[in-house]
Amino acid sequence: MRILVAVLALILSIGPAFSAGVARHGAFIVPGAGFDFAVLAGDISNQTPDDFKAVLASQPNIKTLVLSSDGGTMAGALLLADEVYRRGINTYIPPNSICQSSCAYVFLAGAARLDHGELGVHHFYGGDSNAASQLGVTDIMGILTGFGTPQAVINRMLRTRADQIYVFNAEEVAQLRIDRNPNQLDTTLSQFRQLPQDVLTAMGTSPGSQPETTTASSGGGNTPSQSVARFAIYEGLDFYGADVDKIRAETLEQCFQACVDNQQCSAMTINLNPAIKTGPNCFLKSGMGRTEPYEHAISGAFLAAGFDGVLDVNGTKVAPAEVIPLE
């Protein structure tokens, strides 16, 4: 996996606003000697990865990045996530803290990770900077997969409108195995309980958005066309592999609805060959897999924000026959 990595390091020192020994570098709070972690408390910008390098230069013993962030630029988040991943740093979301939108990429990059707060995801969109725009939807999915992100988590991202946030509850965190090697954070958890109150106050319980009924608004500045979850339909195209279930469906609409109702499904193919009278013909999939032409097949997939749905099939560009907005 390759991600563009910034080469300049800049230390932003802010005057003593915390207890003795506590420092701030950009969006990071560094508790100082005796603590094996730093805290990301604020929005992620394109400068944030360089600030983190400065933090690591000043505190090389840091093993964990504690997260309390509403997100920020995708480019900055991906670069920060890459730094976390390459250095084998753990990630932790404390109780009453939020890590949502692009912050989720940083959390998922952790060597060991533990969510005691609110992990929130939505459509990924790579248009906030040159660095991000060089990455396509499949690139970002590949990066997340390289971090060991459960496919079900990626599916939730694809299904959630860009102006909303899907927050994983404690049961989902356990079922989807979002936490990883949590025992490796035992020392961090013990030290975190010793944080001065002014640091906890600076972290806050909600760095930004207000929650809706079941989701929290991301306020990411996306246009309405980027905010609506969409499902693309492709005629004469088979998505081969990545099956999570297979059923019998009489119509395209039945197969489509089965995919929408299955939380593991992000794509589907139905075989409408009239010669096939029995057996499964609707295949629910965790991804598009390999795309192949087949005259009797109709396929569909959830589209990530910023992706027009045009696929490269054996060197030929194939556009969707229809794109269905999902409110």
N, C-alpha and C positions, 0 to 999 in steps of 0.2 A: 504494500500500500504506500502510495506516495501522496503527500500533501505538501503544498508550498509552505515553507517554513521561513519566517522572518529572520533577518540576519542582524538587525540592530537591537541593542539592549539599552534601555533608558530607565534610570532609577528616578522615580518621582517621590521625593521625600516631602511629607506633609508634617507640619509642626505637631508637637505632642498634644494630641486631643484625647488621649487615652491614659490608662494607668501606666505607671512606670514600667518600662520594658516592652510596651506594646507600640508597634509602629504601623503606619499605613503606606502602601505603595499602590497608587492608582485605586482600583476597586478591591485590593487585597488588604486584609488586616492580618498582621503577623504578631502573634502573642509573645514571641521571643523565646529565650532560653527556657528549657524545661518542657516545651511543647513540641510535638512532632508533626504539627499541621499548620497550614495557613487557611484563612477564611476568604472566600470570594463573596463579598457582600456588596452587590450593586450590579449595574448593567455591564454587559460585555461589549467592548468596542474593539476596533481593529488594533488598538494599542495594548489591549489586555494581555495577549500572549507575551509581548516584550516585558510588560510589568511582571509577569509571572517568572520569566527568566531572571529578572533582577531579584525577585524574592528568593528564588532558589540559590542564586549566587551569594546572597547574604545569610541564608539559613539552609545550608546543604543537608541538614538532618531531616528535612520535611519529608514525611512519608504519605501524608494524606492531604487532600484538598477538600475542605468543608464548604458546602455550597448553599448560598442563600441569594438567588438571583432570578429576576424576571426574564432573563434572556438578553438579547441584543443582536448585534450583527452576526450573520451566519459565518462570514469569513473569519471573524475573530474567534468565534466559538469553535470552529473546526480546527483552526491553528492551535488553540489552547487545548482542545481535546487530543490532538496529535502529540503535543508536548507531554500531556498526562500519560498517554498510552506508551510512548517511547521510553519514558523514564520509569514506568512501572509504579506510578503513584496511585494510591487508593482514593476513592471518592465517598463522601458521606453527606447526606441531607439530614440535618438534625430535626427534632420535633419542632413544630410551629414554624418551620422554614419552607420556602418554596424554591424549587428548581424547575423552571418551565421554559417552554419554547427552545431556543438554541442552547440554553443551559443544560438541557437533557443530553445533548451530545457529549458534553464534558463529563457528566455523571456516568454515562454508559461506557466511556473510555477507561474507567477505573480498573486497575488490576484486581483489587477487591472493591466491592461497592455495597453500600448499605443505605436503604431509604427508610428513614424514620419520619419524614415530613411529607411533602406533596410533590411528586414527580409528575409533570404535565407535558404532554406532547401534542403536536398538530402537524398539518402538512408542512413539509420542508420546501423552502423556496430559495433559490440560489441567486437572486438578482440584486443583492445589496452592495456588491463590490466586484471589482475585476477578479479577485482571487476566487470568490464564490461562483461567479458566473462561468468560470472555466470548468466547473464541475457540473456534470449532468445528473439527472435523477438517478440513473443507474450507478453513477460514481458514488453518490452519497449513500445509496443503499449498500453498495459494496463496502464503504467505510464503516457503516454501522455494523454490518455483518462481521467485518474484521475485528471490531471491538468485542464480538461475542454477544451482540444484541439479540435477544429472542425474536424470532420471526413474528410472533404475535404482537410484540411491541411496535415493530415496523408497520404491521397492518393497522394498528390503532392510529399511527401517524397518518397513513394514507387515507383513512376513513374520516378524519376529523378536520372540519373546515379550518382554514387558516386564521379566521377571526375568533376561533374558540380554542379551548384547551381541554384535552382529555386527561383527567387526573386519575391515576391508578390507586385504588383503595388497597388496604392492607391484605385483603384476601387475594387480590390479583397479583400483588407483589410476590406473594408466596407461590401461587399457582404457576405464574409465568416465569418464576426463577429470575426475577429482576435483580435481587440481591445475589452477590457472588462472594464466596469465602469471607463471610462477615466476621468470623473469629479473628481475622487478621487486623481488624480495627479495634480490638479490645483495649489496647493502650490508648488509642485516640479517644475512645468513648470515656475512659477514665479521666483523661486529661481535660476533655471538653467540659466535664462537670466542674472543673476548677477555674473556668474562664471568669474574668472580672465582669461585673454586671454591665459596665459601660460598653464592653464588646458585644454582649448579648443584645443590648439595646440598639447598637449600631446595625446589627444583623436584621433586626425587626422580625415581625411575624409574617409580613406580606410586603415585599419590596415594591410592589406595583399594583397590578390589576385587581379589580374586584371580581369575586366569583359570580357566575350566573347560577341557574338552578342546579345543573349537573356539570357545568364546565366553567372555566375562568377565561375571561376575555384576554387575548394576547396583546391587543392594541398594536400589532406589528406594522401597520401602515400599508397593508396589502390592498390592492384594488378589489372591487367586488368580484370580478371574474376569477381572482386568485383565492377568494374566500370560500367558495362553494365547492364541496366535494363533488367529483365528477366520475362517471363511469362510462368508458369508451367501448363501443361495439365494433367488432371487426368481422366482416363477412369473408368467407373462404379462407380463414386462417385458423390454424390449430396451435394452441399453446401446449407444448409437449413436456410432460414431467411435472414435478413439484405438486403432485396431488395430495390433498388433505382429506378428501372424501369423494365418493362417486355414487350417484343416485340415478334413478329413472325419472326423466322429465318429458312431458308431452310437448312442451312449448319452450321457446327461448325465454319467455317471461317467467316460467316456473324455475328454470335454471338460474336466471338472474336473481330472483327473489331468494333462492336457496343460498346463493353466495352472499347476498346482503345480510341474511340472517345468521350466517356462520362467521364468528369472530376471527377464525383462522384464515378465512378466504379473502384474497385480494385480487384474484383473477379466476376465470372460468372458461370452459369450452364445452359446447354441446354439439353432438354428432347427430345431424338430422337426416342421415341416409335412410330412405324409406325401406331399404332392404333389411335393416337391422330392426327386428320386431321386439326382441326381449333383451334384458340385461341393462346395466348402467349405460347411459349415454350422456350424462351431465357430469362433468368432472370439475370439482372445486379445487382451487390451487392456491398455494401460498405466494406464488409469483408467476410471471409469464413463462418462465422456463425457456425452452427452445421454440422459436416460432417457425412454423412450416406451412406452406400452402396446402389446403385440402378443401375441395369444392363443397363438401357437405357440412363443413364445420362453421360454426359461428362462435366467436370468442369475445370475451369482455374483460376489462380490468379497471380497477380504481386508478385514477390519474393523480399524480402528485402535482402540487401547485407549480405553475410555471412550465409544465410539460404539455405540449400540444397533442401528444398521443401518436405522432408519426413514428412508425417503427421501420427499422432496416431489416428486410426479409430477403436473405440471399442477395444482397446488393441492390434491392429495389425498395424504394420508399413507399410505405403503405400507410395511408391515413385512415382514421376510424370512419366508418360509415355513419356513425351517429355518436354524439356525446351527450349523455343524460346527466343533468344537474341533479344532485341529491341534497335536498334541503333538510 
